[in-house]
Amino acid sequence: MDGNNWRPAAQTQASAAAPAQAQAHAQAEPPTTMDAGDWRTQLRPDSRQRIVNKIMDTLKRHIPFSGQEGLHELKKFAVRFEEKTYSAATNQSDYLRKISLKMLTLESKSQNPIPPNAPGTK
């Protein structure tokens, strides 16, 4: 045992090596970062269903449909649109932004419909 150190010499060398090894290991592997797909695992499935329901509400207000078959078609469209957007988005913010923009576009088009016989619509 060294007079300046209370640990035996062998333990001091092993203890000194452990932090150096840990530091070398930490430098060899970069800190874990989130993959582009990681944001999807953090989004709860019920959140996606709520978004599909909101898309459905918008579609029902702005796209004419009739009966259960028409409603079923709107639902299929809403689900497909949400799935494609979910797959293509780079993060949750991008996902929500793309859906919001599409819904706003749909709403603005239905508020300013183009008359069927307007010039340039053929």
C-alpha positions, 0 to 999 in steps of 0.5 A: 500500500502506498502512503499517499493512497489508501488502496493497495497498488493492484486495486489502484491500477485496476480502478484506474484502468476501468474509467479509461476503458469506459472512456475508450468504449464511449469514444468508440461508440457514438452516443445513441441517437434517435433513428428516423423511425424512432419517433413512430414508436413514441406515437401511441396507436390511439393518437393515430386513430384520433387523427384518422377520425379528424381526417374523417370529420374533414372529409365528411364536411367537404366531400359528398358521399351517400350511404354506408358505402360512401362512408366506408370509402371515405374511411378507407381513404382516410386510413390510407392517407394517414398510413402513407403520411405516417410512413413518409414523415421524417418526424412527428412534427412533419407527420402532423404538418403534412396532414394539417396542410392537406386538410387545410387545402381541402377546406380552402378548396371547398370554400372556393369551389370552381364553377363547373362551366368556368373557363379553363376547367375542361 
